[in-house]
């Protein structure tokens, strides 16, 4: 059996490229495990939350919104970014769920966290499952336009497995819940 290599890349320098409202971009020069150097383009993000809301009939409160980057509307679970460094993801998930759908859960649990695109995107996304929903008023952000629909959970699973739903956070949360809940 061979000895395991230390895979750590060490930053030698950083050049800030862009400071934005949602992300910051920088290019780092790194020392590779073999001693050579390379560059890493990195987009830092404050982190986010996504909530899989299931109603009493095991339907998902899903949202469809236009995603400019891909030029089309996508079906997703409610989600959003953390508003400030150190914001509690648990509370942020509750906020985003209520803002986008009007739902307030009686049961709310973590589904863990995922790294959506670790090759260049420094975002940690916290996933939650919300059940025993009470409906209140929706409070969308001024620049947020979406449609909410209730989709049977089994239909969401089928769409995730067929590739019809491509959004990573939605696929991860639906499949984690499928195993956790044995639905």
N, C-alpha and C positions, 0 to 999 in steps of 0.2 A: 504494500500500500504506500502511495507516495505522500510526501508531506504537503499539507495544505498551504497554498500561497497566500500571503497577505495581499488582499485586493484593494487596500486603501489608496485613494488618490489624494494627494496633498496640494492644497491651493498655494501657488507661488505669487500670484498677483490677481487683481480684480479691476475691471474697467466698467464703470456704471454707464449704461446705454440709455435707459429710459426710466423715469419715475412717473407712474400713473396713479389713477384713482383705485384701480383694481389690482394692478400688478406692477412690479418693478423688474427690469431686465438688466442683466449684467453678463459679461464674458469673463470667465476665469481662465488663467493659465494654470495647469496642474502638472504635478509630477506623477507619472504613472508607476505602477508597481515594478516595471522593468528599468526604471531610471530615466526613461525618455519623457518628453513633455508633450502636452496636447492642450486643446482649448475645449471649454465646456460653456455652451450658451444656456443660460438659466433664466427662467421666468419665476420670480418669487410671488407667492399668493398668500393672503392672510389665513387661508383655510376656509372650509365650508361645512355645511350640514345638508343632509337630505333625509326626508322622512317618508316612510311607507305607511300611509294611513289606510287602515282596513275598517270598513263599517260593519254593522252587525249582520250583514248578509254576505260577508267576505268579499266585498267589492273594494277595489282600490280607488281612492280619490286621486286621479291622475290629472296632470295639467299638460296642455298642448300650448307651446309658445314658439314663435318664430326665432330660429337661431341664425343670426346674421352670418356667422362664420361659415356655416354649411349651406346657407341660402334656402332653408326650408324649415317648416314647422316640425318640431320633435315632440313625441309623447314622453313625458318624464314624471317622476314623483316630485312633489314640492321640495324646493331646495333654495339655498342662498349662501352668500359668503358671511363670514364672521365680520361684524361691523367694526371691531377694534381689536388690537392685540390683547390677548388675555381673556377675550370674551368666552364665557362658558358655552361650549358647543351644545350642551343639553338644553340650556335656555334659548340659545339661538335657533335650535330646531323647533322648539315650541312656538317661537315668534314667527318663523317662516311658514310653518304649517297654518297658523291662524291667518297671517297676512294673505297667503295665496288661496286658501280654501275656505276659511272661516271655521275650520275644525279645531276643537279643543279636546285632547284625549283624556280619558279616565285612567288608561293604562299606557305607559310610555317606557320603552326599554331600548337599550343600545343594541345595535347589530354590529358593532365594531367600527373599524375605520379602514379606508382604502387609500392608496396612492394612485390617483387617476392616470398619470403619465410620468413616471419617475425618471425618464430619460432626460427631461429638460424642464419639467414643470413642478415647482416646489409647493404643491398643495396637498394638505391632508384633509380628507373628506370624512366626516363623522356620519355614520348611518344610524337611523332610529326606526323603530316600529311603533306605531300609534294605533291603539284600539279603544273600544268603548267611547266612540266619538260623540261629542255634543256639538251641534252646529250653531255658530254665531255669525256675526257679520265679517265678510271678507274685507281686507284693507290693503289693496295693491299699492305699490310704489307708483309715483306719477309717470315713470317711464316703463311700466310693466303692463303688458297686455297678454292675457292668457285665457284659455277656456278650461273649465274644470268638468271632468266627466267621471262617472263611476263605472269601472270596468271589472267584471268578475275576475277574482284572483287567478283562477285556472287559465283564463284567457290571457292575462298578463304573463303568466309562466310560458304559455305557448308562444306568444309574440316574442318573448325574450329568447327562447330556444330556437325559433325560426330565423332570427336576425331582423325581424320587423322592427323591434325596439333595439336601437343601437346605443342609446345613452348608457354609459358605463355605470353610473351610480344607480340607475334604475335596474339594470340587469343584476348588479351585485346584490342590491337590497331584496329584490323579488326572489332570487334564487336562495339567498341566505334564509329568508323567511319561510320559503317552501320547505327547507330542511328542518329548520327550528320548530315550525308549527306542525309539520307533517300533514299539511293540507293537500 
